[in-house]
Amino acid sequence: MRDTEQHVRASSEKEATWEQDLRRFEARLGVKFKNKEILKQALTHSSSHNGRSRGVAKDNERLEFLGDAVLELVISHLLFVRMEQSHEGQLTQLRSQLVNRTALAQLGKELNLPRYVKLGKGEASSGGAWKDSINCNAMEAVLGALYLDQSWDKVFRAIERLFHRLIGSRQGTTPAKDPKSLLQEVSLSRFGALPRYVVLGGGSRTRSSRSRWC
């Protein structure tokens, strides 16, 4: 009986601490959630022992999916408006520099996200809170939760504020060209024609297939 009471007390204290952490995170994010439960879900990794209920995922994986789409739309809009002299290919490259694992993980760490993400014991003990993959996914999930909880205008402004520095650092710059684009330019200038691409290995395109440029 005493062990049960101690376990309940410890769980209550842990939950109270997490509630305080959530308020701190909201302050860092600059948004106060109306539905705290959806924020909790966004910060709950699948390794958490409380990750599932009645067979329906209660971790942040579904919110990651939504947040990724929301982020890509907002960043696309911001780049379209601010980079008036950039063509479609440049805008796509600029967006890929902003919406990627490294950039999102770094943003999460700047918001002290590792402190607030709820992990399972095994993941936590292995330093999972600082893994780029976990921080990136949690950041996307938070944006997905934000989309469900707030008006579109507030979501847009929050993302604009969070990515202001990163977008500003890319304004006035020309994104580096990818290897394929460089190859095509060289081929056109030297031979007056685009390269021909041949896929090697297997009857279907797989990760192990290789391309040869002729």
N, C-alpha and C positions, 0 to 999 in steps of 0.2 A: 504493500500500500504506500509506504513511504517513498519507495523508488518511483512509483507511478506519479506521485505528487511532485517529486523533484523534477521528473521528466517534463511534466506539464508546465511547471514554473520556468524551467530552462527554455522551453519552446516559446512561452509567452514573452520572456525577456528578449529572446532572439528576434521575435517578430516585432517587438516594440523598437528595438535597435534598428531594424530594417526600415521601419516606418520613418524614423528620424533621418536615415540615410536617403530615403526617397525624397523627403522635403529638401535636403541639401542638393540632391541631383536636379530637382525642379528649379531651384534657384540658379544653379549653374547653367541650365538649359534656357532659362528665361521664360518658362512656361509653367503654369499651374494646371495640372490635369483635373478635369471634372470627375473622371472615372479612374480612381487609383488602381483598381484591379487590372485594368488593361496595361497600365505602366508596370505593375508587378510582373505581368505575363511577359512583357517586352524584355524585362531584365532577368527572366528565369531561363537558364540554359537547360538543354535537354538532359544533361547529366544529373540534374537535381532530382532527388528522390521524390519530390512533389510534382514531378513533371507531367504526370498523366492522371486523368480522372475519367472513369466510365469509358475508357477506350478512346477518348478525344484528347488530342494534344493540348496540354496547358502550358507548354513551354513557348519559346519565342520564334519557332521556325516558320509558322504561317505568317506571322507579322513581318519577318525578314522579307518574305516574298513580296508583300504589299509595299513595305518601305523602300525596297529597291526600285520598284516602278514609280513611286511618288518622287523619289530623289532624282531619278533620271529625267522625269518630266520637268521638274522645277529647274534643274541645272540646264537642260536644253533650252528652256524659255529664257533664262538669264543670259546664256551665251548668245542666243539668237538676237536679243535686244542690244546687248553691249558690244558684241563683235560684229558690227555692221559690215566691215570690209572683209570678213572671213567667209570663204566658200564652204560648201557642205562638208567636204573632206576634212578641212581644218577644224570645223566645229566638232565633228565626230572625234577627232584626235584629242582636242581640248577637253571634251567631255570625258573621254577615257582616262585622262590624267587626273580628273577630279573625282570621278565615280569609280573607285577601285579599292581593293582590300587595304593597300598601304595607306592611302589618304584617309579612309574611313576609320581605320584602326588608330591612326595618329590623332584624329579628331576626338575619338572616344577617350583616348588617354588624356588629352587636354581637358576633357570634361570630368576626368577622374573616374571614368566608367568602370575600371577594374575593381574599384572599391564597392560598387553597387550591384554588380552582376551576381546572381545567385547560382552557385555551382554545386555539383555533387561532391562528396568528400574526396573521392579519388581524383577528380579533375582539379579541385582546389589545391590538394596537396602536391600536385605536379606543376603548380604555377600556371594553371590554365587561365587565370584572370588576366594574365599579361600576354596571352597568345593573340597575335594579330587576327586570326580567323574568328576567335570568340568576340573580340572587341568590334570587329567589322560587322559581324552578324547582329550583335546586340545593338549597334548604332542604327543599322537598317531597321531592326525591329522597333526601336524607339520612334523612328520617323513614321513607321506604319501605324503605331499606336497613336501618335500625334494626329495623323490623318483621320483616324476614326473618332478621336476625342474632340478635336477643335474644328473651327471653320477653315475653309480652304485658304482664306486670306492670312490667318494666323500661321498656318502650316507653311505657306509660301514665304512669309516674312521671317519665320524661324530658320528655315533652311538658308535663305538669303543672308541672314546674319551669321549663321554658323560657317558658311563658305565664303564670306566676304573677302577675307584675307587671301584665300587660295585663288579665287577668281581674279582678284586684283593683281596678284603676282603674275598672272598669265596674260593680262591685257597688254596689247602692244607687242606681243611676242608671236613668233611664227613657230608652231609646233614642229618637232622633229618628224621627218618623214619616216615611214616604216620601210623595212628592207625591200618589200615587193614594189613599192612606189619608186624607190631609188633605182631598182633594177630596170623598171620599165622606162624611166627617163634615160638611163645609159643606153639601153637597147635602141630607143628611138633616135638618139643623137648619133650613135655610131653606125647603126645598121638600117635606120629608117623604117623599122618595124618593131612591133611588140613581141616579146618572147612567147614561145609556145610552151604550155605547161603539160607535163605528163605525170600522172600519178603512178608510182611504182609500188608493187606489193599487194597481192590479194585482189579479189574481184570486186570488193567494195571498199569505200573509204573508211579506214579505221585509224586509231591513234598511232598505230605502228606503221602506217603508210608513209612513204616519203615522196616529195615532189622533186622533179628534175626540170630545170629550165633549159630549153633548147633554142 
